[in-house]
Amino acid sequence: MESKLTKPSLSFSLLRKFFVAANIRRWNDQATPVEFIELDKQAHKIVIAYLLAHYEMLENGVEINFERLIMQFCYEFLERIILTDIKPPVFHKLVQKHNKALVDFVCAQLEEDLKGFGFLESMRSYLYGEVENLEKKILKASHYYASKWEFDIIYHFNPYLYDVQNTKDSIDRQVQEHYQLAGIRQIVLYKETQELVNMFGQLRFQKRWSQTPRVPCTSVLGHTLVVALCAYLLGYDLKFSKTMQIQHFFCGLFHDLPEILTRDIISPIKKNVEGLDAFIKEIEEEAVREKILNIVPKTIAREIIYYTQDEFKNRYKCNENVIYSKKSGEEFLKEIATINPQIPIFGEFLKYCDHLSAFLEAKISISHGIKSRDLVEGAKNLEYSYNAKTLNGIDLGYLFREFGE
């Protein structure tokens, strides 16, 4: 039976590239009060894009293609990883005259990593600038607003440094150019919506594995993006429906949202203090309801509840009622294939992606020579738990075995 298993298209090489973004420091020519990291910026960007997309649907009555939004975000994120050393002003000038050559270089660097997914040529066309749609405008606005969020902190830290005012004015103008989007107007005009964006931004400053040194030192928000990307890309091999892939991406992205309010309480504490894990859940749900759900439109609130409550349980919706399945693994997939429910989420699979991200965080740091007993034992325990994991003929354990060597 082992010989019939197929390796996932998601490779060690591509996963390592995601973590390259955790090593890219932004605004490194400025005096900054904290380090701004590219992986965190990208995670903040797609969270803002999610909000903008929903406000566009609510206020302007337009349809948003969320599959397109996610894919175009991935194209832009991957390009940023490959062109990491080019400063934005220089990059924009290069794009004006040499964009095709830059895009061809990016695609050549990613060809081997992306060959199993079938979207390399679509990515090339998008990056060439041959595609224009609402989702692209939303991503552009989100990009500029996430940059503005960062630079406002830098500006208030030291507004008198050379060229700081010009940079601030330029970013503000770029945001203003997107005032036609309902969500940008909402963020600019209403303090509560600004605070929501700020709360997500705060997850950029909460470090994972906070009690042990680690390189790169990923944040809670950066971690959620890696989980979202793993869940989405593995869905290609596992033959998940597009609806399920989209839901897995956003559930992965939002699953740690309650940690804004409780911080990243490490698993040994949760597991070894009887009743603590359930009590933390109660506190988190109450805090999310009070601080977040009460200030967003009901449609967004319903989705965030669905993504953050019982995030690792297998579930789906029928007539807006959440149904928790008693089936697990492939039996759950057979169940939803039979009944074709609304918004299915394979929580058990998302837990695998969450643990894969944690495993990578530990193993990559160890490979850099920065290790502790927590990192070594954490990686070893996760590898032991998942090295034989299979699903729909895909050898998911391969990712743990490959990186465990």
C-alpha positions in Angstrom: 0.0 0.0 0.0 2.9 2.3 0.8 4.0 2.3 -2.9 0.7 3.6 -4.0 1.0 6.8 -2.0 1.9 10.0 -3.8 4.1 12.7 -2.4 2.4 16.1 -2.0 3.2 18.8 -4.6 3.9 21.2 -1.7 7.7 20.8 -1.4 10.4 21.4 1.2 11.8 24.0 -1.1 8.5 26.0 -1.4 7.9 25.8 2.4 11.4 27.1 3.0 10.6 30.0 0.7 7.6 31.0 2.9 10.0 31.2 5.8 12.4 33.3 3.8 9.8 36.0 4.2 10.1 35.8 7.9 13.8 36.8 7.5 13.1 39.9 5.3 13.2 43.0 7.4 11.1 45.9 6.0 12.0 49.6 6.3 15.6 48.7 7.0 16.7 52.1 5.9 14.6 53.8 8.6 14.9 54.1 12.4 12.1 51.8 13.5 10.9 51.2 17.1 10.2 47.5 16.3 11.2 45.2 13.4 8.7 45.0 10.6 8.9 41.6 8.8 7.7 40.8 5.3 5.8 37.6 6.3 3.8 39.6 8.8 3.1 42.4 6.3 1.8 39.9 3.8 -0.5 38.3 6.4 -1.8 41.7 7.5 -2.3 42.6 3.8 -4.6 39.5 3.1 -6.5 40.1 6.3 -7.2 43.7 5.2 -8.1 42.4 1.7 -10.7 40.0 3.3 -12.3 43.0 5.1 -12.3 45.2 2.0 -13.8 42.4 0.0 -16.7 42.0 2.4 -17.4 45.7 2.7 -17.4 45.8 -1.1 -20.1 43.1 -1.2 -22.1 44.7 1.6 -22.1 48.3 0.5 -21.7 48.1 -3.3 -23.5 44.8 -3.9 -20.8 43.3 -6.0 -19.7 39.7 -6.2 -16.1 38.9 -5.0 -14.3 35.9 -6.5 -12.4 34.7 -3.3 -10.6 32.0 -5.2 -9.2 34.7 -7.5 -8.4 37.0 -4.5 -6.4 34.2 -2.8 -4.6 33.1 -6.0 -3.6 36.7 -6.9 -2.4 37.3 -3.4 -0.2 34.2 -3.7 1.3 35.4 -7.0 2.2 38.8 -5.4 3.6 37.1 -2.3 5.8 34.7 -4.2 7.1 37.5 -6.4 8.0 39.5 -3.3 10.0 36.5 -1.8 12.0 36.1 -5.0 12.7 39.9 -5.5 13.4 40.4 -1.8 16.5 42.5 -2.2 15.0 45.3 -4.4 13.8 48.4 -2.5 10.3 49.4 -3.4 11.2 52.8 -5.2 13.8 51.0 -7.3 11.5 48.0 -7.9 8.7 50.3 -9.3 11.1 52.0 -11.7 12.4 48.6 -12.9 8.8 47.4 -13.4 8.2 50.3 -15.8 10.9 49.2 -18.2 11.9 45.7 -17.4 8.8 44.0 -15.9 8.6 41.2 -18.4 12.2 40.2 -17.7 11.7 40.4 -13.9 8.5 38.2 -14.1 10.3 35.7 -16.2 13.1 35.5 -13.7 10.6 35.0 -10.8 8.7 32.3 -12.7 12.0 30.5 -13.6 13.0 30.5 -9.9 9.6 29.0 -8.9 9.1 26.7 -11.8 10.2 23.5 -10.0 8.3 24.4 -6.8 5.0 25.2 -8.6 4.9 22.5 -11.4 2.4 20.3 -9.4 -0.2 23.1 -9.0 -0.8 24.1 -12.6 -1.0 27.9 -12.1 2.5 29.0 -13.1 1.3 30.5 -16.5 -1.6 32.1 -14.9 0.8 33.7 -12.4 3.1 34.8 -15.2 0.1 36.5 -17.0 -1.0 38.2 -13.9 2.5 39.6 -13.0 3.0 40.7 -16.6 0.1 43.1 -15.9 -2.3 41.4 -18.4 -5.1 41.0 -15.8 -7.3 43.8 -14.4 -10.2 43.0 -11.9 -11.7 44.1 -8.7 -9.8 41.6 -6.6 -6.5 43.1 -7.9 -7.7 46.6 -6.9 -8.6 45.2 -3.4 -5.1 43.7 -3.1 -3.4 46.8 -4.2 -5.4 48.9 -1.6 -4.6 46.4 1.1 -0.9 46.5 0.2 -0.8 50.2 0.6 -2.9 50.4 3.7 -0.7 47.7 5.4 2.4 49.8 4.4 0.7 52.9 5.8 -0.1 51.1 9.1 3.6 50.3 9.4 4.9 53.7 8.4 2.6 55.6 10.7 4.3 53.8 13.6 7.7 54.8 12.1 6.6 58.4 11.5 5.5 58.9 15.1 8.7 57.4 16.4 10.8 59.9 14.6 9.1 62.4 12.2 12.2 64.5 11.6 14.5 61.9 10.0 15.6 62.5 6.4 12.8 62.1 3.8 10.4 60.6 6.3 7.7 63.2 5.6 8.0 62.6 1.8 7.6 58.8 2.3 4.6 59.3 4.5 2.9 61.7 2.1 3.6 59.3 -0.8 2.0 56.3 1.0 -1.0 58.4 2.1 -1.6 59.4 -1.5 -1.5 55.8 -2.6 -4.2 54.9 0.0 -6.3 58.0 -1.1 -6.3 56.7 -4.7 -8.4 53.8 -3.4 -11.1 55.8 -1.7 -13.6 54.4 -4.3 -13.4 51.1 -2.4 -16.1 51.0 0.4 -13.8 49.3 2.8 -11.0 51.9 2.5 -13.6 54.6 3.2 -14.8 52.6 6.2 -11.3 52.2 7.7 -10.4 55.9 7.1 -13.7 57.3 8.4 -14.6 55.0 11.3 -12.5 54.5 14.4 -13.9 51.1 15.2 -12.9 49.7 11.8 -9.4 51.2 12.2 -9.2 49.5 15.6 -10.1 46.2 14.0 -7.2 46.5 11.6 -5.0 47.5 14.5 -6.0 44.4 16.5 -5.0 42.2 13.6 -1.8 44.2 13.3 -1.0 43.5 17.0 -0.6 39.8 16.2 2.5 40.9 14.2 4.2 41.7 17.6 3.2 38.5 19.4 6.0 36.0 19.0 5.6 32.3 18.7 7.5 30.0 21.1 8.1 33.1 23.1 10.0 31.3 25.9 12.8 30.0 23.6 15.3 31.7 21.2 14.5 30.9 17.6 15.5 31.9 14.0 13.5 33.3 12.3 11.4 34.5 15.2 8.0 34.2 13.6 4.9 36.0 14.9 1.4 34.7 15.5 0.1 36.5 12.4 3.0 35.2 10.2 2.3 31.7 11.5 -1.4 31.9 10.5 -0.5 32.8 6.9 1.8 29.8 6.6 -1.1 27.6 7.9 -3.5 29.2 5.4 -1.1 28.7 2.5 -0.3 25.0 3.5 -4.0 24.2 3.8 -4.8 25.9 0.4 -2.0 24.3 -1.6 -2.3 20.8 -0.2 -6.0 21.0 -1.2 -4.9 20.6 -4.8 -3.4 17.2 -4.3 -6.2 16.1 -1.9 -8.8 17.0 -4.5 -10.7 19.3 -2.2 -13.5 21.4 -3.7 -12.7 25.0 -4.4 -15.2 26.0 -1.8 -13.4 23.9 0.8 -10.0 25.3 -0.2 -11.2 28.8 0.2 -12.7 28.1 3.6 -9.5 26.3 4.7 -7.4 29.3 3.7 -9.5 31.8 5.7 -9.9 29.4 8.6 -6.1 29.0 8.7 -5.7 32.7 8.5 -8.1 33.5 11.4 -7.7 30.5 13.6 -5.4 32.2 16.1 -7.3 35.5 16.2 -8.4 35.0 19.9 -4.7 35.0 20.9 -4.7 38.8 20.5 -6.5 38.8 23.8 -4.9 35.9 25.7 -1.4 35.8 24.1 0.2 32.5 22.9 -0.3 30.2 25.9 2.0 27.3 25.3 0.6 23.8 24.8 2.2 22.1 27.9 0.5 24.6 30.2 -2.9 24.1 28.4 -2.6 20.3 28.5 -1.2 19.8 32.0 -3.4 22.1 34.1 -6.7 20.3 34.3 -9.6 22.3 32.8 -7.4 25.2 31.8 -7.7 24.7 28.0 -11.5 24.8 28.2 -11.5 27.8 30.5 -9.1 29.7 28.1 -11.5 28.9 25.3 -14.4 30.5 27.2 -12.3 33.6 27.9 -11.2 33.8 24.3 -14.8 33.5 22.9 -16.1 36.2 25.3 -13.2 38.5 24.4 -13.6 38.0 20.7 -17.3 38.7 21.0 -16.8 41.9 23.0 -13.8 43.3 21.2 -14.3 42.2 17.6 -17.7 40.7 16.7 -19.6 43.7 18.1 -17.9 46.2 15.8 -18.1 44.3 12.4 -21.1 43.7 10.2 -23.1 40.5 11.0 -21.9 38.7 7.9 -18.3 39.1 8.8 -19.0 38.3 12.5 -20.7 35.0 11.5 -17.7 34.0 9.4 -15.2 34.9 12.1 -17.2 32.9 14.7 -17.2 29.9 12.3 -13.5 30.2 11.7 -12.4 30.7 15.3 -14.7 28.5 17.5 -13.8 24.8 17.5 -11.3 25.6 14.7 -9.9 22.0 14.6 -13.3 20.2 14.5 -14.8 18.7 11.3 -17.9 20.7 10.5 -20.2 22.1 7.9 -23.3 24.3 7.7 -26.9 23.4 6.8 -29.3 26.3 6.6 -26.8 28.4 8.6 -26.7 25.8 11.4 -23.3 24.5 12.3 -23.2 20.7 12.2 -20.2 19.0 13.9 -19.4 15.7 12.2 -18.7 12.5 14.2 -16.7 11.2 11.2 -12.9 11.7 10.9 -10.3 11.4 8.1 -11.5 10.1 4.8 -14.9 9.1 6.3 -15.6 12.8 6.9 -14.7 13.6 3.2 -17.1 10.8 2.1 -19.8 12.3 4.3 -19.6 15.8 2.8 -19.3 14.3 -0.7 -22.6 12.5 -0.1 -24.6 15.4 1.4 -22.9 18.3 -0.4 -23.3 20.7 2.6 -22.6 24.5 2.9 -19.1 25.7 3.9 -17.4 22.4 4.9 -14.3 22.7 7.0 -12.0 19.8 7.6 -10.8 20.9 11.0 -8.7 17.8 11.6 -6.7 18.6 8.4 -6.3 22.2 9.5 -4.8 20.9 12.8 -2.3 19.0 10.6 -1.4 22.2 8.8 -1.1 24.1 12.1 1.3 21.4 13.4 3.2 21.3 10.2 3.9 25.1 10.5 5.0 24.6 14.1 7.3 21.7 13.1 8.9 23.9 10.4 9.3 26.8 12.8 11.3 24.5 15.1 13.3 22.5 12.5 14.3 25.6 10.5 15.6 27.3 13.6 17.5 24.1 14.6 19.0 24.0 11.1 20.3 27.5 11.7 22.0 26.3 14.8 19.6 27.9 17.2 18.0 25.2 19.3 16.7 24.5 22.8 15.1 21.4 24.5 11.6 22.8 23.8 12.4 23.1 20.0 14.1 19.7 19.7 11.4 17.9 21.7 8.6 19.8 20.1 9.8 18.9 16.6 10.4 15.2 17.6 6.9 14.8 19.1 5.3 16.3 16.0 7.3 14.2 13.6 6.3 11.1 15.6 2.6 12.1 15.5 2.5 12.7 11.8 5.2 10.7 10.0 2.7 8.0 8.9 -0.2 10.4 8.1 -2.0 9.7 4.8 -5.1 11.1 3.2 -6.8 10.4 -0.1 -3.7 8.6 -1.3 -1.4 11.5 -0.4 1.6 10.8 1.8 1.2 13.7 4.2 3.7 12.1 6.6 6.4 12.7 3.9 6.7 16.4 4.8 7.5 15.5 8.4 9.9 12.7 7.5 11.7 14.8 4.9 12.3 17.7 7.2 12.9 15.4 10.2 16.2 14.1 8.7 
